[in-house]
Amino acid sequence: MTELRAKSGAELDQELSALLRAQFSMRMQKATQQLTNTSALRNVGRDIARVRTLITERAGQK
């Protein structure tokens, strides 16, 4: 979380889009029975929530 707090708003947006793409890819792999590490899907979802929380916090501070 400290790594995310050090990033700027633009970097957080890029991180969020990369995580969303990764989550979509993992969901497709899971649907086609190709995903072996299913816990990674949950971890990516939690990372997405962390980034969105930081974006919301910063929007409230302005």
C-alpha positions as CSV (number, residue, x, y, z in Angstrom):
1,M,0.0,0.0,0.0
2,T,2.9,2.4,0.7
3,E,4.1,1.8,-2.9
4,L,0.7,2.9,-4.2
5,R,0.6,6.0,-2.0
6,A,3.8,7.2,-3.5
7,K,2.4,7.1,-7.0
8,S,0.8,10.1,-8.7
9,G,-2.8,10.2,-10.0
10,A,-1.9,9.3,-13.5
11,E,0.3,6.4,-12.4
12,L,-2.6,5.1,-10.3
13,D,-4.9,5.3,-13.4
14,Q,-2.4,3.3,-15.4
15,E,-2.0,0.7,-12.6
16,L,-5.8,0.4,-12.4
17,S,-6.2,-0.2,-16.1
18,A,-3.4,-2.8,-16.1
19,L,-5.0,-4.6,-13.1
20,L,-8.4,-4.6,-14.8
21,R,-6.9,-6.1,-18.0
22,A,-5.2,-8.8,-15.9
23,Q,-8.4,-9.6,-14.1
24,F,-10.3,-9.9,-17.4
25,S,-7.6,-12.2,-18.7
26,M,-7.7,-14.4,-15.6
27,R,-11.5,-14.6,-15.8
28,M,-11.3,-15.8,-19.4
29,Q,-8.6,-18.4,-18.4
30,K,-10.8,-19.6,-15.5
31,A,-13.8,-19.9,-17.8
32,T,-11.8,-22.1,-20.2
33,Q,-10.2,-24.2,-17.4
34,Q,-6.7,-22.8,-18.1
35,L,-6.2,-20.9,-14.8
36,T,-4.2,-23.0,-12.4
37,N,-3.7,-20.5,-9.6
38,T,-7.2,-19.4,-8.8
39,S,-6.1,-17.4,-5.7
40,A,-4.4,-14.9,-8.1
41,L,-7.8,-13.8,-9.3
42,R,-8.8,-12.9,-5.7
43,N,-5.5,-11.1,-5.2
44,V,-5.9,-9.0,-8.3
45,G,-9.4,-8.0,-7.2
46,R,-8.1,-6.9,-3.9
47,D,-5.4,-4.9,-5.6
48,I,-8.0,-3.2,-7.8
49,A,-10.0,-2.3,-4.6
50,R,-6.8,-0.8,-3.1
51,V,-6.1,1.4,-6.1
52,R,-9.7,2.6,-6.3
53,T,-9.7,3.4,-2.6
54,L,-6.6,5.6,-3.0
55,I,-8.1,7.3,-6.1
56,T,-11.3,8.1,-4.1
57,E,-9.3,9.3,-1.1
58,R,-7.3,11.7,-3.3
59,A,-10.5,13.0,-5.0
60,G,-12.0,13.8,-1.6
61,Q,-9.0,15.7,-0.4
62,K,-9.2,18.3,-3.3
